[in-house]
Amino acid sequence: MRAYYELTKPGIAGFVMITAGVAYYVGVAGQATFVPLFHTLFGTVVATAGALALNQFLEREVDARMRRTAKRPLPSGRLRPVEALVFGILLVAGGVIHLGLTVGWLPALLTLASALGYNFVYTPLKPRSYAATFAGAFPGAMPALIGWSAATGTVSLGGLVLFGVAFLWQLPHVLALAWLLRTDYLRAGFLLTPPNDDNGRTIGNQMVLYSAVLIPASLAPTLIGLTGWIYFVGALFLGGVVLAWSIQARGSMSNASVRKVFLGSLAYQPLLLSLMLVDTVRG
């Protein structure tokens, strides 16, 4: 049971669920009711857990070559591949069907698209192209659209704005992680850092660029009337910190400075979501 639990990557699945929940809350202008919110959270976390399990099935041989993943359930032999495959398919199907029957088929289809994009676009690209970094940000940002569409029944401007914030946030975060784990990724054959960038100058410039673009994107929820000025000021401050640390990291690309960007961006998203909850404009 512990191995199956690990297969779902509960920390990531839980964070996805929270993101979808906050988007739902913003989508209903703070007027959330328990039952539909519960169904949104439950279906999202179950399907996400399944997608993450399927990813470990697909990458089981690669995981065995990397130090940080060698003890996962499949490389360590605690589960057989067929067990992970069946488990993942059942969870994805169960989560998607649950969403479709309880909150609507639009969020259900978006959830399915996220699972398919993660496993059949992002995962195959990782050993082939640096474009995988950007391809992976699409399913990573999909929880914002899932929650929004469950609340409103549509994919409208507000949902797209929340999707954009989630998409842009991931880029400096993932780029920093790719630099920190470049040796392990090279051992696995993953191309998650720019080619011919041994000194990290390209990846440093990109961290600065995406951190800078994230700031105006993160202010957009207030500008279109979804959140208030407490959120606006908080988002401006958080974005400024991540940008400052990215600029600092670009100067040396030392592990210490890049780790600061990684950890700062890791804290950024839950803090931003908290500001959204606190300062959603009530309907």
TORKOL-4160 file (C-alpha; in steps of 0.2 Angstrom, whole numbers, padded with zeros to 4 digits, m for minus):
283
<pt num="1" X="0000" Y="0000" Z="0000"/>
<pt num="2" X="0014" Y="0012" Z="0004"/>
<pt num="3" X="0022" Y="0009" Z="m0014"/>
<pt num="4" X="0005" Y="0013" Z="m0022"/>
<pt num="5" X="0004" Y="0028" Z="m0012"/>
<pt num="6" X="0021" Y="0034" Z="m0017"/>
<pt num="7" X="0016" Y="0030" Z="m0035"/>
<pt num="8" X="0003" Y="0044" Z="m0034"/>
<pt num="9" X="0016" Y="0057" Z="m0029"/>
<pt num="10" X="0004" Y="0064" Z="m0016"/>
<pt num="11" X="0013" Y="0081" Z="m0013"/>
<pt num="12" X="0011" Y="0085" Z="m0032"/>
<pt num="13" X="m0006" Y="0078" Z="m0033"/>
<pt num="14" X="m0012" Y="0088" Z="m0018"/>
<pt num="15" X="m0005" Y="0104" Z="m0024"/>
<pt num="16" X="m0014" Y="0101" Z="m0041"/>
<pt num="17" X="m0030" Y="0099" Z="m0031"/>
<pt num="18" X="m0027" Y="0115" Z="m0021"/>
<pt num="19" X="m0024" Y="0125" Z="m0037"/>
<pt num="20" X="m0040" Y="0118" Z="m0045"/>
<pt num="21" X="m0049" Y="0122" Z="m0029"/>
<pt num="22" X="m0043" Y="0140" Z="m0028"/>
<pt num="23" X="m0048" Y="0143" Z="m0047"/>
<pt num="24" X="m0065" Y="0136" Z="m0043"/>
<pt num="25" X="m0067" Y="0148" Z="m0028"/>
<pt num="26" X="m0061" Y="0163" Z="m0039"/>
<pt num="27" X="m0073" Y="0157" Z="m0053"/>
<pt num="28" X="m0088" Y="0157" Z="m0041"/>
<pt num="29" X="m0083" Y="0174" Z="m0034"/>
<pt num="30" X="m0080" Y="0167" Z="m0017"/>
<pt num="31" X="m0098" Y="0159" Z="m0016"/>
<pt num="32" X="m0092" Y="0141" Z="m0016"/>
<pt num="33" X="m0104" Y="0128" Z="m0010"/>
<pt num="34" X="m0097" Y="0112" Z="m0002"/>
<pt num="35" X="m0103" Y="0098" Z="m0013"/>
<pt num="36" X="m0098" Y="0104" Z="m0030"/>
<pt num="37" X="m0081" Y="0110" Z="m0023"/>
<pt num="38" X="m0078" Y="0093" Z="m0015"/>
<pt num="39" X="m0082" Y="0084" Z="m0032"/>
<pt num="40" X="m0070" Y="0096" Z="m0041"/>
<pt num="41" X="m0056" Y="0092" Z="m0028"/>
<pt num="42" X="m0059" Y="0074" Z="m0027"/>
<pt num="43" X="m0060" Y="0071" Z="m0046"/>
<pt num="44" X="m0045" Y="0081" Z="m0049"/>
<pt num="45" X="m0034" Y="0073" Z="m0036"/>
<pt num="46" X="m0039" Y="0056" Z="m0041"/>
<pt num="47" X="m0035" Y="0059" Z="m0060"/>
<pt num="48" X="m0019" Y="0068" Z="m0056"/>
<pt num="49" X="m0013" Y="0054" Z="m0045"/>
<pt num="50" X="m0017" Y="0042" Z="m0059"/>
<pt num="51" X="m0007" Y="0052" Z="m0072"/>
<pt num="52" X="0008" Y="0053" Z="m0060"/>
<pt num="53" X="0007" Y="0034" Z="m0058"/>
<pt num="54" X="0007" Y="0032" Z="m0077"/>
<pt num="55" X="0022" Y="0043" Z="m0079"/>
<pt num="56" X="0032" Y="0032" Z="m0067"/>
<pt num="57" X="0026" Y="0017" Z="m0077"/>
<pt num="58" X="0032" Y="0025" Z="m0093"/>
<pt num="59" X="0049" Y="0032" Z="m0086"/>
<pt num="60" X="0053" Y="0016" Z="m0075"/>
<pt num="61" X="0069" Y="0012" Z="m0084"/>
<pt num="62" X="0075" Y="0030" Z="m0084"/>
<pt num="63" X="0071" Y="0032" Z="m0066"/>
<pt num="64" X="0082" Y="0017" Z="m0062"/>
<pt num="65" X="0097" Y="0027" Z="m0069"/>
<pt num="66" X="0095" Y="0043" Z="m0059"/>
<pt num="67" X="0100" Y="0044" Z="m0040"/>
<pt num="68" X="0085" Y="0054" Z="m0035"/>
<pt num="69" X="0072" Y="0042" Z="m0043"/>
<pt num="70" X="0080" Y="0025" Z="m0041"/>
<pt num="71" X="0071" Y="0021" Z="m0025"/>
<pt num="72" X="0054" Y="0024" Z="m0033"/>
<pt num="73" X="0041" Y="0009" Z="m0032"/>
<pt num="74" X="0045" Y="0002" Z="m0050"/>
<pt num="75" X="0064" Y="0004" Z="m0051"/>
<pt num="76" X="0066" Y="m0003" Z="m0033"/>
<pt num="77" X="0055" Y="m0018" Z="m0038"/>
<pt num="78" X="0042" Y="m0015" Z="m0025"/>
<pt num="79" X="0029" Y="m0015" Z="m0038"/>
<pt num="80" X="0028" Y="m0023" Z="m0055"/>
<pt num="81" X="0025" Y="m0012" Z="m0071"/>
<pt num="82" X="0008" Y="m0020" Z="m0075"/>
<pt num="83" X="0002" Y="m0016" Z="m0057"/>
<pt num="84" X="0007" Y="0003" Z="m0060"/>
<pt num="85" X="m0001" Y="0003" Z="m0077"/>
<pt num="86" X="m0018" Y="m0004" Z="m0072"/>
<pt num="87" X="m0018" Y="0007" Z="m0056"/>
<pt num="88" X="m0014" Y="0023" Z="m0066"/>
<pt num="89" X="m0027" Y="0019" Z="m0079"/>
<pt num="90" X="m0041" Y="0016" Z="m0066"/>
<pt num="91" X="m0037" Y="0032" Z="m0057"/>
<pt num="92" X="m0037" Y="0043" Z="m0072"/>
<pt num="93" X="m0053" Y="0035" Z="m0079"/>
<pt num="94" X="m0061" Y="0036" Z="m0061"/>
<pt num="95" X="m0056" Y="0054" Z="m0059"/>
<pt num="96" X="m0062" Y="0059" Z="m0076"/>
<pt num="97" X="m0079" Y="0050" Z="m0075"/>
<pt num="98" X="m0082" Y="0057" Z="m0058"/>
<pt num="99" X="m0079" Y="0075" Z="m0064"/>
<pt num="100" X="m0090" Y="0072" Z="m0079"/>
<pt num="101" X="m0104" Y="0065" Z="m0069"/>
<pt num="102" X="m0104" Y="0078" Z="m0055"/>
<pt num="103" X="m0097" Y="0095" Z="m0061"/>
<pt num="104" X="m0097" Y="0094" Z="m0080"/>
<pt num="105" X="m0089" Y="0086" Z="m0095"/>
<pt num="106" X="m0079" Y="0101" Z="m0099"/>
<pt num="107" X="m0068" Y="0100" Z="m0083"/>
<pt num="108" X="m0068" Y="0081" Z="m0086"/>
<pt num="109" X="m0061" Y="0083" Z="m0104"/>
<pt num="110" X="m0048" Y="0096" Z="m0098"/>
<pt num="111" X="m0042" Y="0084" Z="m0085"/>
<pt num="112" X="m0041" Y="0070" Z="m0097"/>
<pt num="113" X="m0031" Y="0082" Z="m0109"/>
<pt num="114" X="m0019" Y="0086" Z="m0095"/>
<pt num="115" X="m0016" Y="0068" Z="m0091"/>
<pt num="116" X="m0013" Y="0064" Z="m0110"/>
<pt num="117" X="m0002" Y="0079" Z="m0113"/>
<pt num="118" X="0009" Y="0075" Z="m0098"/>
<pt num="119" X="0012" Y="0057" Z="m0102"/>
<pt num="120" X="0011" Y="0057" Z="m0121"/>
<pt num="121" X="0018" Y="0074" Z="m0126"/>
<pt num="122" X="0029" Y="0080" Z="m0112"/>
<pt num="123" X="0037" Y="0063" Z="m0107"/>
<pt num="124" X="0042" Y="0058" Z="m0124"/>
<pt num="125" X="0049" Y="0075" Z="m0128"/>
<pt num="126" X="0061" Y="0075" Z="m0112"/>
<pt num="127" X="0075" Y="0064" Z="m0120"/>
<pt num="128" X="0072" Y="0072" Z="m0137"/>
<pt num="129" X="0071" Y="0091" Z="m0136"/>
<pt num="130" X="0073" Y="0106" Z="m0124"/>
<pt num="131" X="0055" Y="0110" Z="m0129"/>
<pt num="132" X="0049" Y="0098" Z="m0116"/>
<pt num="133" X="0051" Y="0111" Z="m0103"/>
<pt num="134" X="0038" Y="0122" Z="m0111"/>
<pt num="135" X="0027" Y="0107" Z="m0116"/>
<pt num="136" X="0026" Y="0101" Z="m0098"/>
<pt num="137" X="0020" Y="0118" Z="m0092"/>
<pt num="138" X="0004" Y="0116" Z="m0102"/>
<pt num="139" X="m0003" Y="0101" Z="m0092"/>
<pt num="140" X="0005" Y="0109" Z="m0076"/>
<pt num="141" X="m0006" Y="0124" Z="m0078"/>
<pt num="142" X="m0022" Y="0115" Z="m0083"/>
<pt num="143" X="m0028" Y="0113" Z="m0065"/>
<pt num="144" X="m0032" Y="0132" Z="m0066"/>
<pt num="145" X="m0044" Y="0129" Z="m0081"/>
<pt num="146" X="m0051" Y="0113" Z="m0073"/>
<pt num="147" X="m0056" Y="0122" Z="m0057"/>
<pt num="148" X="m0062" Y="0138" Z="m0067"/>
<pt num="149" X="m0073" Y="0127" Z="m0079"/>
<pt num="150" X="m0080" Y="0117" Z="m0065"/>
<pt num="151" X="m0086" Y="0133" Z="m0057"/>
<pt num="152" X="m0092" Y="0142" Z="m0072"/>
<pt num="153" X="m0095" Y="0129" Z="m0086"/>
<pt num="154" X="m0084" Y="0139" Z="m0098"/>
<pt num="155" X="m0066" Y="0143" Z="m0102"/>
<pt num="156" X="m0067" Y="0161" Z="m0102"/>
<pt num="157" X="m0055" Y="0176" Z="m0099"/>
<pt num="158" X="m0053" Y="0174" Z="m0080"/>
<pt num="159" X="m0049" Y="0155" Z="m0082"/>
<pt num="160" X="m0036" Y="0159" Z="m0096"/>
<pt num="161" X="m0028" Y="0173" Z="m0085"/>
<pt num="162" X="m0026" Y="0160" Z="m0070"/>
<pt num="163" X="m0020" Y="0147" Z="m0083"/>
<pt num="164" X="m0007" Y="0160" Z="m0089"/>
<pt num="165" X="m0001" Y="0164" Z="m0072"/>
<pt num="166" X="0001" Y="0145" Z="m0068"/>
<pt num="167" X="0010" Y="0142" Z="m0084"/>
<pt num="168" X="0023" Y="0156" Z="m0082"/>
<pt num="169" X="0026" Y="0152" Z="m0064"/>
<pt num="170" X="0032" Y="0135" Z="m0069"/>
<pt num="171" X="0046" Y="0141" Z="m0081"/>
<pt num="172" X="0058" Y="0149" Z="m0069"/>
<pt num="173" X="0054" Y="0135" Z="m0057"/>
<pt num="174" X="0057" Y="0121" Z="m0069"/>
<pt num="175" X="0073" Y="0129" Z="m0077"/>
<pt num="176" X="0081" Y="0131" Z="m0060"/>
<pt num="177" X="0077" Y="0113" Z="m0056"/>
<pt num="178" X="0084" Y="0107" Z="m0072"/>
<pt num="179" X="0100" Y="0117" Z="m0069"/>
<pt num="180" X="0102" Y="0110" Z="m0052"/>
<pt num="181" X="0099" Y="0092" Z="m0058"/>
<pt num="182" X="0108" Y="0093" Z="m0074"/>
<pt num="183" X="0121" Y="0079" Z="m0070"/>
<pt num="184" X="0107" Y="0067" Z="m0065"/>
<pt num="185" X="0097" Y="0072" Z="m0081"/>
<pt num="186" X="0112" Y="0070" Z="m0092"/>
<pt num="187" X="0114" Y="0052" Z="m0085"/>
<pt num="188" X="0096" Y="0049" Z="m0089"/>
<pt num="189" X="0097" Y="0056" Z="m0106"/>
<pt num="190" X="0085" Y="0071" Z="m0103"/>
<pt num="191" X="0087" Y="0087" Z="m0113"/>
<pt num="192" X="0079" Y="0099" Z="m0100"/>
<pt num="193" X="0093" Y="0112" Z="m0101"/>
<pt num="194" X="0097" Y="0122" Z="m0117"/>
<pt num="195" X="0110" Y="0114" Z="m0129"/>
<pt num="196" X="0127" Y="0121" Z="m0128"/>
<pt num="197" X="0124" Y="0130" Z="m0112"/>
<pt num="198" X="0138" Y="0123" Z="m0101"/>
<pt num="199" X="0140" Y="0140" Z="m0091"/>
<pt num="200" X="0121" Y="0142" Z="m0089"/>
<pt num="201" X="0120" Y="0159" Z="m0097"/>
<pt num="202" X="0105" Y="0154" Z="m0108"/>
<pt num="203" X="0095" Y="0146" Z="m0094"/>
<pt num="204" X="0099" Y="0161" Z="m0083"/>
<pt num="205" X="0093" Y="0173" Z="m0096"/>
<pt num="206" X="0077" Y="0163" Z="m0098"/>
<pt num="207" X="0074" Y="0163" Z="m0079"/>
<pt num="208" X="0075" Y="0182" Z="m0079"/>
<pt num="209" X="0064" Y="0184" Z="m0094"/>
<pt num="210" X="0050" Y="0172" Z="m0088"/>
<pt num="211" X="0051" Y="0179" Z="m0070"/>
<pt num="212" X="0049" Y="0197" Z="m0077"/>
<pt num="213" X="0034" Y="0192" Z="m0088"/>
<pt num="214" X="0026" Y="0183" Z="m0073"/>
<pt num="215" X="0024" Y="0200" Z="m0064"/>
<pt num="216" X="0012" Y="0208" Z="m0076"/>
<pt num="217" X="0003" Y="0192" Z="m0079"/>
<pt num="218" X="0001" Y="0189" Z="m0060"/>
<pt num="219" X="m0007" Y="0207" Z="m0058"/>
<pt num="220" X="m0020" Y="0203" Z="m0072"/>
<pt num="221" X="m0033" Y="0195" Z="m0060"/>
<pt num="222" X="m0035" Y="0212" Z="m0051"/>
<pt num="223" X="m0035" Y="0222" Z="m0067"/>
<pt num="224" X="m0050" Y="0211" Z="m0074"/>
<pt num="225" X="m0059" Y="0212" Z="m0057"/>
<pt num="226" X="m0057" Y="0194" Z="m0050"/>
<pt num="227" X="m0046" Y="0200" Z="m0035"/>
<pt num="228" X="m0043" Y="0216" Z="m0025"/>
<pt num="229" X="m0028" Y="0227" Z="m0021"/>
<pt num="230" X="m0022" Y="0217" Z="m0007"/>
<pt num="231" X="m0019" Y="0203" Z="m0019"/>
<pt num="232" X="m0011" Y="0215" Z="m0032"/>
<pt num="233" X="0002" Y="0222" Z="m0020"/>
<pt num="234" X="0006" Y="0205" Z="m0013"/>
<pt num="235" X="0008" Y="0198" Z="m0031"/>
<pt num="236" X="0019" Y="0213" Z="m0036"/>
<pt num="237" X="0030" Y="0210" Z="m0020"/>
<pt num="238" X="0031" Y="0191" Z="m0023"/>
<pt num="239" X="0035" Y="0193" Z="m0042"/>
<pt num="240" X="0048" Y="0206" Z="m0038"/>
<pt num="241" X="0057" Y="0194" Z="m0026"/>
<pt num="242" X="0058" Y="0180" Z="m0038"/>
<pt num="243" X="0064" Y="0192" Z="m0052"/>
<pt num="244" X="0077" Y="0199" Z="m0041"/>
<pt num="245" X="0084" Y="0181" Z="m0036"/>
<pt num="246" X="0083" Y="0176" Z="m0054"/>
<pt num="247" X="0094" Y="0191" Z="m0059"/>
<pt num="248" X="0106" Y="0187" Z="m0045"/>
<pt num="249" X="0107" Y="0169" Z="m0051"/>
<pt num="250" X="0110" Y="0174" Z="m0069"/>
<pt num="251" X="0126" Y="0183" Z="m0063"/>
<pt num="252" X="0135" Y="0167" Z="m0057"/>
<pt num="253" X="0123" Y="0152" Z="m0060"/>
<pt num="254" X="0130" Y="0144" Z="m0044"/>
<pt num="255" X="0120" Y="0130" Z="m0037"/>
<pt num="256" X="0117" Y="0141" Z="m0021"/>
<pt num="257" X="0110" Y="0156" Z="m0031"/>
<pt num="258" X="0100" Y="0145" Z="m0043"/>
<pt num="259" X="0093" Y="0135" Z="m0028"/>
<pt num="260" X="0087" Y="0151" Z="m0021"/>
<pt num="261" X="0076" Y="0154" Z="m0037"/>
<pt num="262" X="0070" Y="0136" Z="m0036"/>
<pt num="263" X="0065" Y="0137" Z="m0018"/>
<pt num="264" X="0058" Y="0155" Z="m0020"/>
<pt num="265" X="0047" Y="0150" Z="m0034"/>
<pt num="266" X="0042" Y="0134" Z="m0025"/>
<pt num="267" X="0035" Y="0146" Z="m0011"/>
<pt num="268" X="0028" Y="0158" Z="m0023"/>
<pt num="269" X="0013" Y="0149" Z="m0030"/>
<pt num="270" X="0005" Y="0143" Z="m0013"/>
<pt num="271" X="0008" Y="0161" Z="m0007"/>
<pt num="272" X="0000" Y="0168" Z="m0022"/>
<pt num="273" X="m0015" Y="0156" Z="m0021"/>
<pt num="274" X="m0017" Y="0161" Z="m0003"/>
<pt num="275" X="m0018" Y="0179" Z="m0008"/>
<pt num="276" X="m0031" Y="0175" Z="m0021"/>
<pt num="277" X="m0042" Y="0166" Z="m0007"/>
<pt num="278" X="m0040" Y="0181" Z="0005"/>
<pt num="279" X="m0044" Y="0194" Z="m0008"/>
<pt num="280" X="m0056" Y="0186" Z="m0021"/>
<pt num="281" X="m0069" Y="0199" Z="m0026"/>
<pt num="282" X="m0086" Y="0193" Z="m0019"/>
<pt num="283" X="m0100" Y="0191" Z="m0031"/>
